[in-house]
Amino acid sequence: MAAERSTANILDAAVHVREAARSATSGATGADTVLAALSEVMEYDHASLARWDPLRRRHTTLAGSYPDDATAYIETRLHHDPVFPVLRSPVRGGLWLRDVPGQLLAVSPGFQDVLCPLGIEDGVAQCLFAADGRYVGMLNVSTRRLRRTPDPARAVFTLLTEALAAAVDTRAGPPPEAVAAADSAADARHPDARRPGGLSPRELQVLAELTAGRTNREIAERLYITPRTVGTHIEHILAKLDLPNRAAAAARAAAWGIEPSR
């Protein structure tokens, strides 16, 4: 069994996690480097870093080592788990497995059907929030052995929340022009996905949101992009359809029978 790390070593490792998170935020490295750095803060058997997609209402794993069925649960079902409302409280730095009330674990499919079969004894699930209060994703870390008490890693995970949130938040990433360009490049690779008026699938999504009278910020929240990126897409839509403003674009979408997703 590996020796427990000292508090000083854990704090040093936390600095490396922050550096890895900043690198991932800039796009220089991937989320896997963040998880690798986290393993120096706390040895784990499985971990994942996931981004919340408010449009699809699910998580998307950016990096992780859980088995496929556990990853699928985190992505599509964890936010329906009875534990999740407690976990998602913005004031909580993370919910450690040993702190979850037994009666709540008894009715949690995530614990009973996912963690128990893996032999998980300890770990933390941490919801991540941007500075403006948006929920942007979560970290899951699991181990098959109990941690010591008191555990200095607990405080460190709380201190890392801001850096981890930035690493999964698309609004902290590349500039909107780059995001829009990436969307267009993806559309060019899949010409069969083109839609009326020569609009790309992403532009069609933005156009659909205009029919509901939503602001750029509201559209951005639903499509998980920035308001500036929404504005860039709207400019492209107006140019492609030769329309003077967003109201005219919304009217065109209505005439085509295009509606936003629910």
Salt bridges, closest charged atoms under 4 A:
GLU4 OE2 - ARG145 NH1 3.67
GLU40 OE1 - ARG5 NH2 3.49
GLU43 OE2 - ARG5 NH1 3.33
GLU43 OE1 - ARG145 NH2 3.30
ASP45 OD1 - ARG144 NH1 3.14
ASP53 OD2 - ARG56 NH1 2.69
GLU75 OE1 - ARG58 NH2 2.76
ASP99 OD2 - ARG154 NH1 2.70
ASP122 OD2 - ARG98 NE 3.13
ASP132 OD2 - ARG134 NE 2.87
ASP132 OD2 - ARG171 NH1 3.87
ASP151 OD2 - ARG147 NE 2.77
ASP169 OD2 - ARG134 NH2 2.83
GLU177 OE2 - ARG228 NH2 3.50
ASP183 OD2 - ARG202 NE 3.59
ASP183 OD2 - HIS233 NE2 3.14
GLU203 OE2 - HIS236 ND1 3.77
GLU203 OE1 - LYS240 NZ 2.70
GLU209 OE1 - ARG214 NH1 2.59
GLU209 OE1 - ARG222 NE 2.85
GLU221 OE1 - ARG171 NH2 2.93
GLU259 OE1 - ARG262 NH2 3.99
